[in-house]
Amino acid sequence: WGADDVACVVEAVRGHLVGQARLAHASAALADPAAPAALVAQAVSELGGLDALVCNHAASGRDGTLAEVTAADLDHHWQVNARS
């Protein structure tokens, strides 16, 4: 997870765009409740509107056995993976 260089992925996707298709890339700490709205606002500002949105986000790396997972771990997963 997370082994791909983001800049390389963005450039690879750009290489497949056709016609007037455009790509905007942004990142944010999605545990922040204001982050999703800020990302949409940034995309609208850069692109003039949104016709499609691909969200590729996940919280991982803090998983463990059921006995090891804390309430804070579960809250973080919920904030990043579901609420955003």
C-alpha positions as CSV (number, residue, x, y, z in Angstrom):
1,W,0.0,0.0,0.0
2,G,1.3,3.4,-0.9
3,A,4.3,2.1,-2.7
4,D,3.6,4.0,-5.9
5,D,5.1,7.4,-6.3
6,V,2.2,9.8,-6.6
7,A,3.9,12.1,-9.2
8,C,4.6,9.1,-11.4
9,V,1.0,7.9,-11.1
10,V,-0.4,11.4,-12.0
11,E,1.9,11.7,-15.0
12,A,0.9,8.2,-16.2
13,V,-2.8,9.1,-16.0
14,R,-2.1,12.4,-17.8
15,G,-0.5,10.3,-20.6
16,H,-3.9,8.6,-21.2
17,L,-6.0,11.8,-21.4
18,V,-7.7,12.4,-24.7
19,G,-9.4,15.3,-26.3
20,Q,-10.2,18.1,-23.8
21,A,-9.9,15.9,-20.8
22,R,-8.1,17.5,-17.9
23,L,-6.7,16.2,-14.6
24,A,-6.3,18.0,-11.3
25,H,-4.4,16.4,-8.4
26,A,-4.7,17.4,-4.8
27,S,-4.0,15.8,-1.4
28,A,-5.2,16.5,2.1
29,A,-5.4,15.0,5.5
30,L,-8.9,13.5,5.3
31,A,-9.2,13.1,9.0
32,D,-9.9,16.9,9.0
33,P,-13.7,17.3,8.6
34,A,-13.1,20.4,6.4
35,A,-10.7,18.7,4.0
36,P,-13.3,17.1,1.6
37,A,-15.0,20.4,1.0
38,A,-11.7,22.2,0.5
39,L,-10.6,19.6,-2.1
40,V,-13.8,20.0,-4.0
41,A,-13.5,23.8,-3.9
42,Q,-9.9,23.5,-5.2
43,A,-10.9,21.2,-8.0
44,V,-13.7,23.5,-9.0
45,S,-11.3,26.5,-8.9
46,E,-8.7,24.7,-11.1
47,L,-11.1,23.1,-13.5
48,G,-14.1,25.4,-13.5
49,G,-16.4,22.6,-12.4
50,L,-16.5,18.9,-11.8
51,D,-17.8,16.4,-14.4
52,A,-16.3,13.3,-12.6
53,L,-14.5,12.8,-9.4
54,V,-12.2,9.9,-8.5
55,C,-11.3,9.6,-4.8
56,N,-8.4,7.3,-4.2
57,H,-7.9,7.4,-0.4
58,A,-7.6,4.9,2.4
59,A,-6.2,4.8,5.9
60,S,-4.1,1.7,6.3
61,G,-1.0,0.7,8.1
62,R,-2.3,0.9,11.7
63,D,-4.2,-2.3,11.5
64,G,-3.5,-5.2,13.8
65,T,-5.3,-8.0,15.5
66,L,-8.7,-7.3,16.9
67,A,-7.1,-7.2,20.4
68,E,-4.6,-4.5,19.2
69,V,-7.0,-2.2,17.4
70,T,-7.9,0.8,19.5
71,A,-11.0,3.0,19.5
72,A,-8.7,5.8,18.1
73,D,-7.6,3.5,15.3
74,L,-11.2,2.8,14.4
75,D,-12.1,6.5,14.6
76,H,-9.3,7.3,12.2
77,H,-10.4,4.7,9.7
78,W,-14.0,6.0,9.9
79,Q,-12.8,9.6,9.4
80,V,-10.6,8.9,6.4
81,N,-12.3,6.0,4.7
82,A,-16.0,6.7,5.2
83,R,-16.8,10.2,6.3
84,S,-14.6,11.9,3.7
